[in-house]
């Protein structure tokens, strides 16, 4: 049996090129340069690296990157003041608050403080609520789940009428991915670590999304022939790819 690689890196590169062209058109037609603010609290190396990547790719696409690196000991009031300032800044069109925050800060309150129209991560509670409703479009949806749908679409994987299984119910990846698949007409199972017979449920899937950070959890015999498999979990040294068996 052969397998077709759903190349996430190639797809992301193509999307970045398309976004850069759209940014140039926006500049030429309206004189607007999109601006993205990234907010990093503290100096966690993994978070700092991820934010640096966001800023670099933003600039490569011809957009402005506004970096806000805040001290780890900032209090809740100080963080909310920063959110309010970015909300009011007309040159900032999108705000990304890097998670997780230090333990003394309230993530939910901080995310809710981001203006709905600038919540490009789609984590504002109203955006999540709109994502959960039928026939209602959220202002934004989380980027990684959108990436899963984009990857399936670009490789011609049919979603409507197919059985989809999402392993992992996280608010950032698993749950919104499941909701996006549901909106596209998939029949859905969403599983968590306590779900009984994970291998059996996974074998039913036409589309299997592993949104878990447990390398090697999904075995080859969990996947039925012809299924599309996307791994959005992450661990050091793991290749960021997906496969479609046929």
Beta strands, then each sheet from edge to edge (+ up, - down):
strand 1: 3-6
strand 2: 35-41
strand 3: 64-70
strand 4: 94-97
strand 5: 163-167
strand 6: 187-191
strand 7: 207-210
strand 8: 228-231
strand 9: 242-245
sheet 1: 1+ 9- 8+ 7+ 5+ 6+
sheet 2: 3+ 2+ 4+
end
